[in-house]
Amino acid sequence: MTLPLPLAGNCGSASGAWYPEDYIIPCSLRVEWQDTLIIMAGSRLLFAPGAGLYVRGALLALGTERDSVIFDRYFELPNSTWGGISFERSSASRFEYSAIRRVVGTSAVTIENARAGYEHCTFSSNLIRMVRALNTKMFHGYAEIQACSVSGNTAGIGGAVQVLNGTT
């Protein structure tokens, strides 16, 4: 399914449950403070260049061992990328059996003053760093990563996980 939204800038907010399907995201989406977006197993979110997902509410990516949730770029062109996932002062978000792939030029995931946990996830082919956590300790946030696979990622500073003023 292609979201019926403009092809540039900010697409607006997203909430509710997204069921197994391919979602082509042409521009950046937001999950607002009071909202929750639940992405069910078998869903693939394919982002256009520059599009990202910005979470202030809660994001639950609920893949299973047999059927994961995929976050990836839409275009297969060289150096085509998307903007990754950013959490800012959000409530508890959770990724289970999810894959975050091919983010270039920014962190695949940024957690700033927020809470997010990853279990049985795959981070692959990301350039810069896999997860960047900022100010998590000061604002009772956390970045919890358990039983995840990391492969083919490249970073100059910070490596796969970079924690600034906080703990994981």
GURO-601772 format. One record per atom (N, C-alpha, C): residue number from 1; z, x, y. Coordinates in steps of 0.2 Angstrom, whole numbers, plus 5000, padded with zeros to 4 digits. Layout:
BEGIN
<site NUM,<Z,X,Y>>
...
REM end
This chain:
BEGIN
<site 1,<5000,5004,4994>>
<site 1,<5000,5000,5000>>
<site 1,<5000,5004,5006>>
<site 2,<4996,5003,5011>>
<site 2,<4996,5007,5017>>
<site 2,<4999,5002,5022>>
<site 3,<5004,5005,5026>>
<site 3,<5008,5001,5030>>
<site 3,<5003,4999,5036>>
<site 4,<5003,4993,5038>>
<site 4,<4999,4991,5044>>
<site 4,<5001,4993,5050>>
<site 5,<5001,4999,5052>>
<site 5,<5004,5002,5058>>
<site 5,<5000,5006,5061>>
<site 6,<5001,5008,5068>>
<site 6,<4997,5013,5071>>
<site 6,<4996,5019,5068>>
<site 7,<4991,5023,5069>>
<site 7,<4990,5030,5066>>
<site 7,<4993,5036,5069>>
<site 8,<4997,5035,5074>>
<site 8,<5000,5040,5077>>
<site 8,<5007,5038,5080>>
<site 9,<5011,5043,5081>>
<site 9,<5018,5042,5084>>
<site 9,<5022,5039,5080>>
<site 10,<5026,5034,5082>>
<site 10,<5032,5031,5079>>
<site 10,<5030,5024,5076>>
<site 11,<5030,5023,5069>>
<site 11,<5028,5017,5067>>
<site 11,<5034,5011,5068>>
<site 12,<5040,5013,5069>>
<site 12,<5045,5008,5070>>
<site 12,<5050,5009,5064>>
<site 13,<5054,5004,5063>>
<site 13,<5060,5005,5058>>
<site 13,<5058,5002,5052>>
<site 14,<5061,5004,5047>>
<site 14,<5061,5002,5040>>
<site 14,<5067,5000,5037>>
<site 15,<5068,4995,5033>>
<site 15,<5074,4993,5029>>
<site 15,<5072,4989,5023>>
<site 16,<5077,4987,5019>>
<site 16,<5076,4983,5014>>
<site 16,<5075,4987,5007>>
<site 17,<5071,4984,5003>>
<site 17,<5070,4987,4996>>
<site 17,<5062,4988,4996>>
<site 18,<5060,4994,4994>>
<site 18,<5053,4996,4993>>
<site 18,<5052,4997,4985>>
<site 19,<5048,4993,4982>>
<site 19,<5047,4993,4975>>
<site 19,<5042,4997,4973>>
<site 20,<5041,4999,4966>>
<site 20,<5037,5004,4964>>
<site 20,<5029,5003,4966>>
<site 21,<5027,5007,4970>>
<site 21,<5020,5007,4973>>
<site 21,<5019,5013,4977>>
<site 22,<5013,5015,4978>>
<site 22,<5011,5020,4983>>
<site 22,<5011,5018,4990>>
<site 23,<5015,5021,4994>>
<site 23,<5016,5019,5001>>
<site 23,<5013,5025,5005>>
<site 24,<5007,5023,5009>>
<site 24,<5004,5028,5013>>
<site 24,<5007,5027,5020>>
<site 25,<5011,5032,5023>>
<site 25,<5014,5032,5029>>
<site 25,<5010,5035,5034>>
<site 26,<5007,5032,5039>>
<site 26,<5003,5035,5044>>
<site 26,<5006,5038,5050>>
<site 27,<5012,5036,5051>>
<site 27,<5016,5039,5057>>
<site 27,<5024,5038,5055>>
<site 28,<5028,5041,5059>>
<site 28,<5035,5042,5058>>
<site 28,<5039,5035,5057>>
<site 29,<5043,5035,5052>>
<site 29,<5047,5029,5051>>
<site 29,<5055,5031,5053>>
<site 30,<5058,5025,5055>>
<site 30,<5066,5026,5056>>
<site 30,<5069,5021,5052>>
<site 31,<5075,5023,5049>>
<site 31,<5080,5019,5047>>
<site 31,<5086,5018,5052>>
<site 32,<5087,5013,5055>>
<site 32,<5091,5012,5060>>
<site 32,<5099,5012,5058>>
<site 33,<5103,5013,5063>>
<site 33,<5111,5014,5061>>
<site 33,<5113,5008,5057>>
<site 34,<5112,5002,5058>>
<site 34,<5114,4997,5054>>
<site 34,<5110,4995,5047>>
<site 35,<5105,4999,5046>>
<site 35,<5100,4997,5041>>
<site 35,<5101,5001,5035>>
<site 36,<5098,4999,5029>>
<site 36,<5098,5003,5023>>
<site 36,<5091,5002,5020>>
<site 37,<5088,5007,5018>>
<site 37,<5081,5007,5015>>
<site 37,<5083,5010,5008>>
<site 38,<5081,5005,5003>>
<site 38,<5081,5007,4996>>
<site 38,<5074,5008,4993>>
<site 39,<5073,5014,4990>>
<site 39,<5067,5015,4987>>
<site 39,<5068,5016,4980>>
<site 40,<5064,5011,4976>>
<site 40,<5065,5011,4969>>
<site 40,<5061,5016,4965>>
<site 41,<5063,5017,4959>>
<site 41,<5060,5022,4954>>
<site 41,<5052,5020,4954>>
<site 42,<5048,5025,4954>>
<site 42,<5041,5024,4953>>
<site 42,<5037,5023,4960>>
<site 43,<5041,5024,4965>>
<site 43,<5038,5023,4972>>
<site 43,<5036,5030,4974>>
<site 44,<5030,5031,4977>>
<site 44,<5027,5037,4980>>
<site 44,<5026,5036,4988>>
<site 45,<5030,5039,4992>>
<site 45,<5029,5039,4999>>
<site 45,<5024,5045,5001>>
<site 46,<5019,5044,5003>>
<site 46,<5014,5049,5005>>
<site 46,<5013,5049,5013>>
<site 47,<5015,5054,5016>>
<site 47,<5015,5055,5023>>
<site 47,<5009,5058,5026>>
<site 48,<5006,5055,5031>>
<site 48,<5001,5058,5035>>
<site 48,<5003,5064,5039>>
<site 49,<4999,5069,5041>>
<site 49,<5001,5075,5045>>
<site 49,<5005,5073,5051>>
<site 50,<5011,5076,5051>>
<site 50,<5016,5075,5057>>
<site 50,<5021,5069,5056>>
<site 51,<5019,5065,5051>>
<site 51,<5024,5059,5050>>
<site 51,<5030,5061,5046>>
<site 52,<5035,5058,5048>>
<site 52,<5042,5060,5044>>
<site 52,<5046,5053,5044>>
<site 53,<5052,5054,5041>>
<site 53,<5057,5049,5040>>
<site 53,<5063,5051,5043>>
<site 54,<5065,5047,5048>>
<site 54,<5071,5048,5052>>
<site 54,<5077,5043,5050>>
<site 55,<5082,5046,5048>>
<site 55,<5087,5041,5045>>
<site 55,<5094,5041,5049>>
<site 56,<5096,5036,5052>>
<site 56,<5102,5035,5055>>
<site 56,<5107,5030,5051>>
<site 57,<5104,5026,5047>>
<site 57,<5107,5021,5043>>
<site 57,<5108,5025,5036>>
<site 58,<5106,5021,5031>>
<site 58,<5107,5024,5024>>
<site 58,<5100,5023,5021>>
<site 59,<5099,5029,5017>>
<site 59,<5093,5029,5013>>
<site 59,<5095,5030,5006>>
<site 60,<5093,5026,5001>>
<site 60,<5094,5027,4994>>
<site 60,<5087,5027,4991>>
<site 61,<5086,5033,4988>>
<site 61,<5080,5034,4984>>
<site 61,<5082,5035,4977>>
<site 62,<5081,5029,4973>>
<site 62,<5084,5028,4966>>
<site 62,<5079,5029,4961>>
<site 63,<5077,5035,4960>>
<site 63,<5073,5037,4954>>
<site 63,<5077,5037,4948>>
<site 64,<5073,5037,4942>>
<site 64,<5077,5038,4935>>
<site 64,<5074,5044,4932>>
<site 65,<5077,5046,4926>>
<site 65,<5075,5051,4923>>
<site 65,<5067,5051,4921>>
<site 66,<5065,5045,4919>>
<site 66,<5058,5043,4917>>
<site 66,<5053,5042,4923>>
<site 67,<5056,5040,4928>>
<site 67,<5052,5038,4934>>
<site 67,<5055,5039,4941>>
<site 68,<5053,5045,4944>>
<site 68,<5056,5047,4950>>
<site 68,<5053,5044,4956>>
<site 69,<5056,5045,4962>>
<site 69,<5054,5043,4968>>
<site 69,<5051,5050,4971>>
<site 70,<5044,5049,4974>>
<site 70,<5041,5055,4976>>
<site 70,<5040,5055,4984>>
<site 71,<5042,5060,4988>>
<site 71,<5040,5061,4995>>
<site 71,<5035,5066,4995>>
<site 72,<5029,5065,4998>>
<site 72,<5024,5070,4998>>
<site 72,<5020,5069,5004>>
<site 73,<5015,5074,5005>>
<site 73,<5010,5073,5010>>
<site 73,<5004,5069,5007>>
<site 74,<5001,5066,5011>>
<site 74,<4995,5061,5009>>
<site 74,<4989,5065,5008>>
<site 75,<4987,5070,5012>>
<site 75,<4981,5073,5012>>
<site 75,<4981,5080,5008>>
<site 76,<4976,5081,5004>>
<site 76,<4976,5087,5000>>
<site 76,<4972,5093,5004>>
<site 77,<4972,5093,5010>>
<site 77,<4969,5098,5014>>
<site 77,<4973,5104,5014>>
<site 78,<4970,5110,5015>>
<site 78,<4975,5116,5016>>
<site 78,<4979,5115,5022>>
<site 79,<4985,5117,5022>>
<site 79,<4990,5117,5027>>
<site 79,<4991,5110,5030>>
<site 80,<4989,5105,5026>>
<site 80,<4991,5098,5028>>
<site 80,<4998,5097,5026>>
<site 81,<5002,5094,5031>>
<site 81,<5009,5094,5030>>
<site 81,<5012,5087,5033>>
<site 82,<5018,5086,5032>>
<site 82,<5022,5081,5035>>
<site 82,<5028,5083,5037>>
<site 83,<5032,5079,5041>>
<site 83,<5038,5081,5045>>
<site 83,<5044,5081,5041>>
<site 84,<5044,5079,5035>>
<site 84,<5051,5080,5031>>
<site 84,<5055,5074,5032>>
<site 85,<5062,5074,5030>>
<site 85,<5066,5069,5031>>
<site 85,<5072,5072,5035>>
<site 86,<5074,5068,5040>>
<site 86,<5080,5070,5044>>
<site 86,<5085,5065,5045>>
<site 87,<5091,5067,5043>>
<site 87,<5097,5063,5044>>
<site 87,<5101,5064,5050>>
<site 88,<5103,5060,5054>>
<site 88,<5107,5061,5060>>
<site 88,<5112,5056,5061>>
<site 89,<5118,5058,5060>>
<site 89,<5124,5054,5061>>
<site 89,<5123,5048,5056>>
<site 90,<5121,5049,5051>>
<site 90,<5119,5043,5046>>
<site 90,<5125,5042,5041>>
<site 91,<5125,5036,5039>>
<site 91,<5130,5034,5033>>
<site 91,<5128,5038,5027>>
<site 92,<5132,5037,5022>>
<site 92,<5130,5040,5015>>
<site 92,<5123,5038,5013>>
<site 93,<5119,5043,5012>>
<site 93,<5113,5042,5009>>
<site 93,<5113,5046,5002>>
<site 94,<5108,5044,4998>>
<site 94,<5108,5047,4991>>
<site 94,<5101,5047,4988>>
<site 95,<5100,5053,4985>>
<site 95,<5093,5054,4981>>
<site 95,<5095,5055,4974>>
<site 96,<5092,5051,4970>>
<site 96,<5093,5052,4963>>
<site 96,<5086,5053,4959>>
<site 97,<5085,5058,4956>>
<site 97,<5078,5059,4952>>
<site 97,<5073,5058,4957>>
<site 98,<5073,5062,4963>>
<site 98,<5068,5061,4968>>
<site 98,<5065,5068,4969>>
<site 99,<5058,5068,4971>>
<site 99,<5055,5075,4973>>
<site 99,<5053,5075,4980>>
<site 100,<5054,5080,4983>>
<site 100,<5052,5081,4990>>
<site 100,<5048,5087,4990>>
<site 101,<5041,5086,4992>>
<site 101,<5036,5091,4991>>
<site 101,<5032,5093,4998>>
<site 102,<5030,5099,4998>>
<site 102,<5025,5101,5003>>
<site 102,<5026,5099,5010>>
<site 103,<5032,5101,5012>>
<site 103,<5033,5101,5020>>
<site 103,<5033,5108,5022>>
<site 104,<5029,5109,5028>>
<site 104,<5027,5115,5030>>
<site 104,<5029,5115,5038>>
<site 105,<5032,5120,5040>>
<site 105,<5034,5121,5047>>
<site 105,<5040,5118,5050>>
<site 106,<5044,5114,5046>>
<site 106,<5050,5112,5047>>
<site 106,<5054,5111,5040>>
<site 107,<5061,5110,5041>>
<site 107,<5064,5109,5035>>
<site 107,<5062,5103,5031>>
<site 108,<5062,5103,5024>>
<site 108,<5060,5098,5020>>
<site 108,<5065,5092,5021>>
<site 109,<5072,5094,5022>>
<site 109,<5077,5089,5024>>
<site 109,<5082,5092,5029>>
<site 110,<5083,5089,5034>>
<site 110,<5088,5091,5039>>
<site 110,<5094,5086,5039>>
<site 111,<5100,5088,5038>>
<site 111,<5106,5084,5038>>
<site 111,<5110,5086,5044>>
<site 112,<5110,5082,5049>>
<site 112,<5114,5084,5055>>
<site 112,<5119,5079,5057>>
<site 113,<5126,5081,5056>>
<site 113,<5131,5076,5057>>
<site 113,<5131,5070,5053>>
<site 114,<5129,5071,5047>>
<site 114,<5127,5065,5042>>
<site 114,<5130,5067,5035>>
<site 115,<5129,5062,5031>>
<site 115,<5131,5063,5024>>
<site 115,<5125,5061,5019>>
<site 116,<5123,5066,5015>>
<site 116,<5117,5065,5010>>
<site 116,<5119,5069,5004>>
<site 117,<5117,5065,4998>>
<site 117,<5118,5069,4992>>
<site 117,<5112,5068,4988>>
<site 118,<5111,5074,4984>>
<site 118,<5105,5074,4980>>
<site 118,<5107,5076,4973>>
<site 119,<5105,5072,4968>>
<site 119,<5106,5073,4961>>
<site 119,<5100,5073,4957>>
<site 120,<5099,5078,4952>>
<site 120,<5093,5078,4948>>
<site 120,<5086,5077,4952>>
<site 121,<5086,5081,4958>>
<site 121,<5080,5081,4962>>
<site 121,<5076,5087,4962>>
<site 122,<5070,5087,4964>>
<site 122,<5066,5093,4964>>
<site 122,<5063,5094,4971>>
<site 123,<5064,5100,4973>>
<site 123,<5061,5102,4980>>
<site 123,<5056,5108,4978>>
<site 124,<5050,5106,4980>>
<site 124,<5045,5111,4978>>
<site 124,<5039,5112,4983>>
<site 125,<5037,5118,4984>>
<site 125,<5031,5120,4988>>
<site 125,<5032,5118,4995>>
<site 126,<5039,5119,4998>>
<site 126,<5041,5118,5005>>
<site 126,<5041,5125,5008>>
<site 127,<5038,5125,5014>>
<site 127,<5038,5131,5018>>
<site 127,<5043,5130,5024>>
<site 128,<5048,5135,5025>>
<site 128,<5053,5136,5030>>
<site 128,<5060,5135,5026>>
<site 129,<5062,5130,5024>>
<site 129,<5068,5129,5020>>
<site 129,<5068,5122,5016>>
<site 130,<5072,5122,5011>>
<site 130,<5073,5116,5007>>
<site 130,<5077,5111,5011>>
<site 131,<5083,5113,5012>>
<site 131,<5088,5108,5016>>
<site 131,<5092,5112,5021>>
<site 132,<5092,5109,5027>>
<site 132,<5096,5112,5033>>
<site 132,<5101,5107,5035>>
<site 133,<5108,5110,5034>>
<site 133,<5113,5105,5036>>
<site 133,<5117,5108,5042>>
<site 134,<5117,5104,5047>>
<site 134,<5120,5106,5054>>
<site 134,<5126,5102,5055>>
<site 135,<5132,5105,5057>>
<site 135,<5138,5102,5060>>
<site 135,<5141,5097,5055>>
<site 136,<5140,5098,5048>>
<site 136,<5142,5093,5044>>
<site 136,<5150,5093,5043>>
<site 137,<5153,5099,5044>>
<site 137,<5160,5099,5044>>
<site 137,<5164,5096,5050>>
<site 138,<5161,5096,5056>>
<site 138,<5164,5094,5062>>
<site 138,<5164,5086,5062>>
<site 139,<5159,5083,5059>>
<site 139,<5158,5076,5059>>
<site 139,<5159,5072,5052>>
<site 140,<5163,5075,5048>>
<site 140,<5165,5073,5041>>
<site 140,<5158,5071,5037>>
<site 141,<5153,5075,5038>>
<site 141,<5147,5074,5035>>
<site 141,<5147,5079,5029>>
<site 142,<5142,5078,5024>>
<site 142,<5141,5083,5019>>
<site 142,<5134,5083,5016>>
<site 143,<5133,5088,5013>>
<site 143,<5126,5089,5010>>
<site 143,<5128,5091,5003>>
<site 144,<5127,5087,4998>>
<site 144,<5129,5088,4991>>
<site 144,<5123,5089,4987>>
<site 145,<5122,5094,4983>>
<site 145,<5116,5095,4979>>
<site 145,<5119,5097,4972>>
<site 146,<5117,5093,4967>>
<site 146,<5119,5094,4960>>
<site 146,<5113,5093,4956>>
<site 147,<5112,5098,4951>>
<site 147,<5107,5098,4946>>
<site 147,<5100,5097,4948>>
<site 148,<5099,5100,4954>>
<site 148,<5092,5100,4956>>
<site 148,<5088,5106,4955>>
<site 149,<5081,5105,4955>>
<site 149,<5077,5110,4953>>
<site 149,<5073,5112,4960>>
<site 150,<5073,5119,4961>>
<site 150,<5070,5122,4967>>
<site 150,<5065,5127,4964>>
<site 151,<5058,5126,4967>>
<site 151,<5053,5130,4965>>
<site 151,<5047,5130,4970>>
<site 152,<5045,5136,4971>>
<site 152,<5039,5137,4975>>
<site 152,<5040,5136,4982>>
<site 153,<5046,5136,4985>>
<site 153,<5048,5136,4992>>
<site 153,<5048,5143,4995>>
<site 154,<5047,5143,5001>>
<site 154,<5046,5149,5005>>
<site 154,<5050,5148,5011>>
<site 155,<5054,5153,5013>>
<site 155,<5058,5153,5020>>
<site 155,<5059,5160,5022>>
<site 156,<5059,5161,5029>>
<site 156,<5060,5167,5032>>
<site 156,<5068,5168,5033>>
<site 157,<5071,5163,5036>>
<site 157,<5078,5163,5037>>
<site 157,<5081,5157,5034>>
<site 158,<5087,5157,5031>>
<site 158,<5090,5152,5028>>
<site 158,<5089,5150,5021>>
<site 159,<5083,5153,5018>>
<site 159,<5082,5152,5011>>
<site 159,<5081,5145,5009>>
<site 160,<5083,5143,5003>>
<site 160,<5082,5136,5001>>
<site 160,<5087,5131,5005>>
<site 161,<5093,5133,5006>>
<site 161,<5098,5129,5009>>
<site 161,<5101,5133,5015>>
<site 162,<5101,5130,5021>>
<site 162,<5104,5133,5027>>
<site 162,<5110,5129,5029>>
<site 163,<5116,5131,5030>>
<site 163,<5122,5127,5032>>
<site 163,<5124,5130,5039>>
<site 164,<5124,5126,5044>>
<site 164,<5126,5129,5050>>
<site 164,<5132,5125,5053>>
<site 165,<5138,5128,5053>>
<site 165,<5144,5125,5056>>
<site 165,<5146,5119,5051>>
<site 166,<5146,5120,5044>>
<site 166,<5148,5115,5040>>
<site 166,<5149,5118,5033>>
<site 167,<5149,5113,5028>>
<site 167,<5150,5115,5021>>
<site 167,<5145,5111,5017>>
<site 168,<5143,5114,5011>>
<site 168,<5139,5109,5006>>
<site 168,<5144,5108,5000>>
REM end
